[in-house]
Amino acid sequence: MHEEWWHKIQAKGGIDVKLVIMKQKFATDLNTHHDRFSIPFKQIRDFSFLIEDEKRKLKEPKEKIPVTLMELCGSESEMWLRQWNLKSSSTYVLTSSWKKVLERNHRGSSGSSNKMT
């Protein structure tokens, strides 16, 4: 992680920084119609980024928790973290303003080859 990011996180009171996921973005992550970023459970490196109460809450249908996304461009977005339970797996998703994040950070990108952390 770049030192400037570390300082921004510390300035916000962050103390236990973890890499949650590094993945290739799916076509649906880049599709503004879907307006969400998926975080598949099978690709999460460290589940301790959530406390047990948050994990329990997210297991309930339609529940969500507020999160702040620090963007590559330097902006911050208030988003919702939700859990979607599929037939064979589960995934977390960031929702509510993902389209705006894409617009600010991925102009001229080459599509699904971009990485997001």
N, C-alpha and C positions, 0 to 999 in steps of 0.2 A: 504494500500500500504506500502511496506517495506520502511524504511527510506532511504536506499541506493538508491532506485529508485527515490525517491523524490529529493535527492541531484543531481542525474544525470540529471533529468529533469530541475531543477533550473540552473545547470551549462550550459545547452543548451539554457537558456533564457526563459524556460517555467514558466508561472506564474499562469495560470488558469487551473489546472489539473482536468480532469473529467474522471470518469469511463464511457466508452462508451457502452461496452457490456461484459457480462460474459455468455458464452454459452457452451453447449456440442458441440464438433466438429462433423460435419456430416461426413459420409463416403467420400463424395466428397471433403471435406476439407483435408482429409488424403490421398486422391488418388493423386499420383504425376502426373498422366496423366492430371488431371484437372488444376493443378498448380495455385490454387487460394483459398483464405479464404473468406467465405461469412459472411456478417454482415446484416442479415435480418432487415428491418425497424421495424417490429413488436417487435424485441428484443432489440432495441436501447434504452438505458435509458435516454440519454440526447443528443438531436440533436444540441445543441449549440457548439459542438466541431468543427463545420464548420461555417465560416462566410457566410452571404447571397450570396455574389458573387460566392463563391465556390459551394454552393448548386445550384445556377442557372446554373453554368457551367456544373456541373455533370448531370443535367437533359437533356443536349443535347446529342444526339446519338454519341457514340464513344469518347466522351470527357473524360479526366482523369486529376488528379492532383497528383503531386509528394508528397510522404510522407516518413517519416523515421519510421521504425518499430524497437522499442527497444525489443530485444529478451530476453527470460529467461536466456539464456546461457551467456548473456553479450554482444553479438554481436549486430550490428545495420545493417539493410537492407534498401536500397533505393527501394521503391516499388511505384506502381501506385494505386490510389484509383479511382474506377469507380462506376457508378450507372447502374444497370441492371433493366429495367422495364419489369416485367412479366405481364401476363394477369390480375392477381388478386392482385399482390403486387409488391413491389420494394425491392431491396437489394443493399447494397454497397458490393464491392468485392475488396480485396487486390490482386494484380496480379504482375507478372513479375519475382519474385524470390521466390515464396512461397515454391517450391520444396526444395530449399537450406535451408530455415528456418526449414522445417520439418526434414531434414537430421541433422541439428545442434542441434535441440531441442527435438526430439521425438524418438531417438533410443531406442528400447526396450519398447516403450510405449504399453499400452494395447488397443490401438485403440480409438474408439469414446468416451470412458469414460473420456478422458482428457479434461481439461478446458483451455480456452484461454481468456485473458483479454485484 
